[in-house]
Structures are given as structure tokens and as C-alpha cells.
Amino acid sequence: AEEGVLALWRGLSATLLRDVPFSCLYWVGYEALKRRATAASADGATLSPAAAFLAGAASGSTAAFLTTPLDVVKTRQQLRRTSMQAAAAAAAAAPPASF
């Protein structure tokens, strides 16, 4: 509430830098695996639901593995200002140190 509506947009650029590569990797991988599975099917034309699921799972797992570092950057960027504000509030509330 203190930060206002603009706080909702914190981390948008990092989110996009993670989501766009993830989606590209996912869809390219999924289509390639789906094409291979279709070619290997009994009639060479249909894809079973199980094969489609496995293609999606394999592609999603690979894309997630490759884009995890970008997700870490996104999360840190989104939490950075909140952490700094919490530290500043704690420092302001602490009694002065006496030596």
C-alpha cells in the first residue's frame, strides 16, 4: 500500500526477459518433439495424447531448466526494493548504539 500502484510493475522487464525466452524454447522444442513423435507413430499422421503430453513435459522441463537463472534475476529484482525498505525501517526503529 505504501508503494502505490507502480509497485505492481516492479520486475516487469525481468519477467519479460525470462518469459519470452522460455516461451520460445518451449514452443520450438514442443513442435520439434511433436513432429518426431508423429513421424514415428504407427500411421505417421496422428499423435497420441500420451505422446503430446510427453513432448510438452520434455520441452517445458528443458525450457525451465535453461531459463531458471533468468527467474532468479526476476525474483531478486522484484524483492530488492522491498528488502531495502524493510532494512531502512528496521534501522530507523532500532535504538541508537551506545559504545
C-alpha positions as CSV (number, residue, x, y, z in Angstrom):
1,A,0.0,0.0,0.0
2,E,2.9,2.4,0.7
3,E,4.4,2.0,-2.7
4,G,1.3,2.5,-4.7
5,V,0.2,1.1,-8.0
6,L,3.6,1.4,-9.6
7,A,4.9,-1.3,-7.3
8,L,2.9,-3.7,-9.3
9,W,5.1,-3.1,-12.3
10,R,8.4,-3.8,-10.5
11,G,10.2,-6.6,-12.2
12,L,8.2,-6.4,-15.4
13,S,11.3,-6.1,-17.6
14,A,13.0,-9.0,-15.8
15,T,9.7,-11.1,-16.1
16,L,9.6,-10.4,-19.9
17,L,13.3,-11.3,-20.2
18,R,12.5,-14.6,-18.6
19,D,9.1,-15.4,-20.2
20,V,10.0,-14.6,-23.8
21,P,13.0,-17.0,-24.0
22,F,11.0,-19.6,-22.0
23,S,8.1,-19.5,-24.5
24,C,10.4,-19.6,-27.5
25,L,12.3,-22.6,-26.2
26,Y,9.1,-24.3,-25.1
27,W,7.2,-23.9,-28.4
28,V,10.2,-24.7,-30.7
29,G,11.0,-27.8,-28.6
30,Y,7.4,-28.9,-28.4
31,E,6.8,-28.6,-32.1
32,A,10.1,-30.5,-32.9
33,L,9.3,-33.3,-30.5
34,K,5.7,-33.5,-31.7
35,R,6.9,-33.7,-35.3
36,R,9.3,-36.5,-34.4
37,A,6.6,-38.4,-32.5
38,T,4.1,-38.0,-35.3
39,A,6.6,-39.3,-37.8
40,A,7.4,-42.3,-35.6
41,S,3.7,-43.1,-34.9
42,A,2.1,-46.3,-36.5
43,D,0.3,-44.4,-39.2
44,G,2.7,-41.5,-39.4
45,A,-0.1,-38.9,-39.2
46,T,-1.6,-38.9,-35.7
47,L,-0.2,-38.1,-32.3
48,S,-1.5,-39.9,-29.2
49,P,-2.4,-37.8,-26.2
50,A,0.4,-39.5,-24.2
51,A,2.9,-38.6,-26.8
52,A,1.7,-35.0,-26.9
53,F,1.9,-34.9,-23.1
54,L,5.5,-36.2,-23.1
55,A,6.5,-33.8,-25.8
56,G,5.1,-30.9,-23.7
57,A,6.7,-32.2,-20.5
58,A,10.1,-32.7,-22.0
59,S,10.0,-29.3,-23.8
60,G,8.7,-27.5,-20.7
61,S,11.3,-29.1,-18.4
62,T,14.2,-28.2,-20.8
63,A,12.9,-24.6,-21.2
64,A,12.5,-24.2,-17.4
65,F,16.0,-25.6,-16.7
66,L,17.6,-23.2,-19.2
67,T,15.7,-20.1,-18.0
68,T,16.0,-20.6,-14.2
69,P,18.9,-18.1,-13.9
70,L,16.6,-15.5,-15.5
71,D,13.9,-16.4,-13.0
72,V,16.4,-15.8,-10.1
73,V,17.2,-12.4,-11.6
74,K,13.5,-11.5,-11.8
75,T,12.8,-12.6,-8.2
76,R,15.7,-10.6,-6.9
77,Q,14.7,-7.5,-8.8
78,Q,11.2,-7.8,-7.5
79,L,12.3,-8.2,-3.9
80,R,15.2,-5.8,-3.9
81,R,13.3,-2.6,-3.1
82,T,11.1,-4.3,-0.5
83,S,14.2,-5.7,1.2
84,M,15.9,-2.3,1.2
85,Q,12.8,-0.6,2.6
86,A,12.5,-3.2,5.4
87,A,16.2,-2.8,6.3
88,A,15.8,1.0,6.4
89,A,12.7,0.7,8.6
90,A,14.5,-1.7,11.0
91,A,17.5,0.6,11.2
92,A,15.2,3.6,11.9
93,A,13.3,1.7,14.6
94,A,16.5,0.4,16.3
95,P,17.7,2.3,19.3
96,P,21.0,4.1,18.8
97,A,24.0,2.0,19.6
98,S,26.0,3.1,22.6
99,F,29.6,2.3,23.0
